[in-house]
Amino acid sequence: MQSSDDPKPKMRVLVGMTGASGALYAKRLLQQLATLSVETHLIMSPYAKQVVDAELPDGLELPQGVVNHQVKSMQIPFASGSNPPDAMVIVPCSMGSMARIAHGTSEDAMLRCADVVLKERRQLLLVVRETPLNLIQLRNMVAITEAGGTIMPASPHFYNQPDGLNALADTVVARILDHIGLDHDLGVRWAQES
Ligand SMILES: Cc1cc2nc3c(=O)[nH]c(=O)nc-3n(C[C@H](O)[C@H](O)[C@H](O)COP(=O)(O)O)c2cc1C
């Protein structure tokens, strides 16, 4: 049991990576989380690994402290409503994973955790990447939103003239951190005095 002398428990963030383009967003998010006082967990789908191979020439080196879970095991803390994370961010999120979450299939640890996060009313952010969108995908986005999740398209912005791919990816990472309530100093906010 927690006593009044115990330090505040760290926020627990579960990062899911699926097989959509945009592995760099996840890499930059994991690097940022490592600088903050949070407990970071990771689950990757098998296709996420293929995208990492295709998109990250230096691979995905996990920052120290990140707990990497197997997607085919339900023996992970957040697969039960008795132990949900504070926030789950799926980045990048494929249309396939979004569809499976929208329909509650829960067939692997990633999907089960997303299901748990929704039912326990914790934060679920899906950083989706696809263009253009068909009607099925749009309806799945509505279903997730109605269930309490947030659809956050991986749409970087250019108005701060980002200096390279990392800075461009960070324009999305900054919005993710904003939404899960974590302070950061990534980029300059709009109309902010420098
Ligand atoms: C290099 C690569 C890029 C892909 N990009 C996308 C994408 O941007 N969006 C998407 O929905 N699917 C994309 N896919 C297809 C998904 O990986 C595929 O639909 C897969 O079944 C998704 O499964 P997962 O969500 O379990 O990872 C891509 C696949 C590869 C190999």
The ligand as an SDF file (V2000), in Angstrom:
LIG
                    3D

 31 33  0  0  0  0  0  0  0  0999 V2000
    7.3220    0.0050  -45.2720 C   0  0  0  0  0  0  0  0  0  0  0  0
    5.8400   -0.1070  -45.0050 C   0  0  0  0  0  0  0  0  0  0  0  0
    5.0950    1.0390  -44.8590 C   0  0  0  0  0  0  0  0  0  0  0  0
    3.7160    0.9610  -44.5830 C   0  0  0  0  0  0  0  0  0  0  0  0
    3.0190    2.1250  -44.3980 N   0  0  0  0  0  0  0  0  0  0  0  0
    1.7370    2.0760  -44.0030 C   0  0  0  0  0  0  0  0  0  0  0  0
    1.0470    3.2710  -43.6540 C   0  0  0  0  0  0  0  0  0  0  0  0
    1.5900    4.3780  -43.7120 O   0  0  0  0  0  0  0  0  0  0  0  0
   -0.2210    3.1680  -43.1840 N   0  0  0  0  0  0  0  0  0  0  0  0
   -0.8490    1.9490  -43.0470 C   0  0  0  0  0  0  0  0  0  0  0  0
   -1.9960    1.9330  -42.5850 O   0  0  0  0  0  0  0  0  0  0  0  0
   -0.2310    0.7940  -43.3860 N   0  0  0  0  0  0  0  0  0  0  0  0
    1.0460    0.8200  -43.8660 C   0  0  0  0  0  0  0  0  0  0  0  0
    1.7100   -0.3410  -44.1710 N   0  0  0  0  0  0  0  0  0  0  0  0
    0.9510   -1.6120  -44.1790 C   0  0  0  0  0  0  0  0  0  0  0  0
    0.8440   -2.2250  -42.7790 C   0  0  0  0  0  0  0  0  0  0  0  0
    2.1280   -2.5710  -42.2930 O   0  0  0  0  0  0  0  0  0  0  0  0
   -0.0450   -3.4960  -42.8390 C   0  0  0  0  0  0  0  0  0  0  0  0
   -1.3820   -3.1480  -43.1370 O   0  0  0  0  0  0  0  0  0  0  0  0
    0.0080   -4.3240  -41.5700 C   0  0  0  0  0  0  0  0  0  0  0  0
   -0.9180   -5.3910  -41.6720 O   0  0  0  0  0  0  0  0  0  0  0  0
   -0.3150   -3.5060  -40.3440 C   0  0  0  0  0  0  0  0  0  0  0  0
   -0.2890   -4.3810  -39.2340 O   0  0  0  0  0  0  0  0  0  0  0  0
    0.0000   -3.8420  -37.7690 P   0  0  0  0  0  0  0  0  0  0  0  0
   -0.9320   -2.7100  -37.5350 O   0  0  0  0  0  0  0  0  0  0  0  0
   -0.2730   -5.0220  -36.8800 O   0  0  0  0  0  0  0  0  0  0  0  0
    1.4340   -3.4400  -37.7260 O   0  0  0  0  0  0  0  0  0  0  0  0
    3.0810   -0.2930  -44.4860 C   0  0  0  0  0  0  0  0  0  0  0  0
    3.8510   -1.4620  -44.6300 C   0  0  0  0  0  0  0  0  0  0  0  0
    5.2110   -1.3750  -44.8770 C   0  0  0  0  0  0  0  0  0  0  0  0
    6.0150   -2.6540  -45.0160 C   0  0  0  0  0  0  0  0  0  0  0  0
  1  2  1  0
  2  3  1  0
  2 30  2  0
  3  4  2  0
  4  5  1  0
  4 28  1  0
  5  6  2  0
  6  7  1  0
  6 13  1  0
  7  8  2  0
  7  9  1  0
  9 10  1  0
 10 11  2  0
 10 12  1  0
 12 13  2  0
 13 14  1  0
 14 15  1  0
 14 28  1  0
 15 16  1  0
 16 17  1  0
 16 18  1  0
 18 19  1  0
 18 20  1  0
 20 21  1  0
 20 22  1  0
 22 23  1  0
 23 24  1  0
 24 25  2  0
 24 26  1  0
 24 27  1  0
 28 29  2  0
 29 30  1  0
 30 31  1  0
M  END
$$$$
